[in-house]
Amino acid sequence: MSNKTPFMYVIPFGLALSPICFSTVSAQERCKVSEDATAAKSNYTQQHVLDVGDVPGHQIRVYELHRTYANDKPNCENLKRTELWSRGYSDYIDRNGRTWGYDVTLLENGDKIFSQFDGTSQTTVAPDGSKKSTFTGVTQYTGGTGKY
């Protein structure tokens, strides 16, 4: 009976500490990111498109996008992005639909942030025929180098 007594006290003590451990994790600062990307600083370095064949304009695509930032706003750690590489997939009908993939963001101090994204792209056509696409989605940071 005496061998079981210490074990019986360890479990309640561990359960009592668990809310403290979780509260520090949930109290971490969150940083919202919003970006207005212009075509002038973005370049598709590779893309491979296949027509699906079920309805007109339905295509699947794998792509690589390189984006540079000339005068970026600092992030939560006061670091600016210098470039970003996106490698992803899209499933579009007339440039509207789901896109998902992976990003590598390079910062001015040499650190990198690795992330994955998932969302949708919506394209509108102006009266002059020009097109504007808007991506709405979620990016999950998965790792990085340096402080990340």
C-alpha positions as CSV (number, residue, x, y, z in Angstrom):
1,M,0.0,0.0,0.0
2,S,2.8,2.4,0.8
3,N,4.3,2.0,-2.8
4,K,1.0,3.2,-4.3
5,T,0.6,6.3,-2.1
6,P,3.3,8.5,-3.8
7,F,1.9,7.6,-7.3
8,M,-1.6,8.7,-6.2
9,Y,-0.3,12.1,-5.2
10,V,1.7,12.6,-8.4
11,I,-1.3,12.3,-10.8
12,P,-3.4,15.0,-9.0
13,F,-0.3,17.3,-8.8
14,G,0.4,16.9,-12.5
15,L,-3.2,17.6,-13.4
16,A,-3.1,20.7,-11.2
17,L,-0.1,22.0,-13.1
18,S,-1.5,21.3,-16.6
19,P,-3.8,24.4,-16.7
20,I,-0.7,26.6,-15.9
21,C,1.3,25.0,-18.8
22,F,-1.5,25.5,-21.3
23,S,-2.3,29.0,-20.2
24,T,1.2,30.2,-21.1
25,V,0.9,28.7,-24.6
26,S,-2.5,30.2,-25.2
27,A,-1.3,33.6,-23.9
28,Q,1.3,33.9,-26.7
29,E,1.1,37.1,-28.8
30,R,-0.6,36.6,-32.1
31,C,0.3,38.7,-35.1
32,K,-2.1,39.3,-37.9
33,V,-0.7,39.6,-41.4
34,S,-2.4,41.3,-44.3
35,E,-0.6,41.8,-47.6
36,D,-1.4,43.8,-50.7
37,A,0.7,42.2,-53.4
38,T,1.1,43.9,-56.7
39,A,2.0,42.1,-59.9
40,A,5.1,44.4,-60.3
41,K,6.9,42.5,-57.6
42,S,5.7,39.0,-58.4
43,N,6.8,36.6,-61.0
44,Y,5.7,33.0,-61.8
45,T,9.0,31.3,-62.4
46,Q,7.3,28.0,-63.3
47,Q,3.8,26.8,-63.9
48,H,2.3,23.7,-65.4
49,V,-1.4,23.8,-66.4
50,L,-3.7,20.9,-67.3
51,D,-7.3,21.3,-68.6
52,V,-9.6,19.1,-66.6
53,G,-12.1,18.7,-69.5
54,D,-15.3,18.6,-67.6
55,V,-16.4,22.3,-68.0
56,P,-14.8,25.1,-70.0
57,G,-12.0,26.9,-68.1
58,H,-11.5,24.2,-65.4
59,Q,-7.8,23.8,-64.9
60,I,-5.4,22.3,-62.4
61,R,-2.0,23.8,-62.0
62,V,1.3,23.5,-60.1
63,Y,3.3,26.6,-59.8
64,E,6.2,28.5,-58.3
65,L,5.9,32.1,-57.5
66,H,8.8,34.4,-56.6
67,R,7.9,37.7,-54.8
68,T,10.3,40.5,-53.8
69,Y,9.7,43.2,-51.2
70,A,11.4,46.5,-51.9
71,N,10.0,48.4,-48.9
72,D,8.1,46.0,-46.6
73,K,6.5,46.8,-43.3
74,P,8.2,45.2,-40.3
75,N,6.6,42.1,-38.8
76,C,5.9,41.5,-35.1
77,E,9.7,40.9,-34.4
78,N,10.5,44.2,-36.3
79,L,12.0,42.3,-39.3
80,K,11.2,43.0,-42.9
81,R,10.7,40.4,-45.6
82,T,13.0,40.6,-48.6
83,E,11.6,37.8,-50.7
84,L,9.1,34.9,-50.7
85,W,9.0,31.7,-52.7
86,S,5.6,30.0,-53.0
87,R,5.2,26.5,-54.4
88,G,1.6,25.5,-54.8
89,Y,-1.4,24.0,-56.5
90,S,-4.6,25.4,-57.8
91,D,-7.9,24.0,-59.0
92,Y,-9.6,26.8,-60.8
93,I,-12.5,27.5,-63.1
94,D,-11.8,30.8,-64.9
95,R,-9.2,31.7,-62.3
96,N,-11.6,31.1,-59.4
97,G,-11.2,28.3,-56.9
98,R,-9.0,26.7,-54.3
99,T,-5.2,27.1,-54.1
100,W,-2.9,25.6,-51.5
101,G,0.8,25.1,-51.0
102,Y,4.0,26.1,-49.2
103,D,6.0,29.3,-48.7
104,V,9.5,30.1,-47.7
105,T,9.8,33.7,-46.6
106,L,13.3,35.3,-46.4
107,L,13.9,38.1,-43.9
108,E,16.4,40.9,-44.0
109,N,18.5,39.3,-41.2
110,G,18.8,36.0,-43.2
111,D,16.2,34.1,-41.1
112,K,13.6,32.1,-43.0
113,I,10.0,31.3,-42.1
114,F,8.4,28.1,-43.5
115,S,4.6,28.0,-43.8
116,Q,1.8,26.3,-45.6
117,F,-1.3,28.0,-47.0
118,D,-4.8,27.0,-48.0
119,G,-7.5,29.3,-49.4
120,T,-9.5,30.5,-52.4
121,S,-8.8,32.9,-55.2
122,Q,-11.6,35.1,-56.6
123,T,-11.0,36.9,-59.9
124,T,-13.1,39.9,-61.1
125,V,-13.1,41.4,-64.6
126,A,-13.2,45.2,-64.9
127,P,-15.1,46.9,-67.8
128,D,-11.8,47.4,-69.6
129,G,-11.1,43.7,-69.5
130,S,-8.4,43.8,-66.9
131,K,-8.5,41.1,-64.2
132,K,-7.9,41.4,-60.5
133,S,-7.5,38.3,-58.3
134,T,-7.9,38.2,-54.5
135,F,-6.6,35.4,-52.3
136,T,-8.4,34.7,-49.0
137,G,-7.1,32.0,-46.8
138,V,-5.1,30.8,-43.9
139,T,-1.3,30.5,-43.5
140,Q,0.1,28.1,-40.9
141,Y,3.7,28.7,-39.8
142,T,5.5,25.3,-39.7
143,G,9.0,26.3,-38.8
144,G,12.0,28.3,-39.8
145,T,15.6,29.2,-39.2
146,G,17.3,31.5,-36.6
147,K,14.7,32.8,-34.2
148,Y,12.0,30.9,-36.0
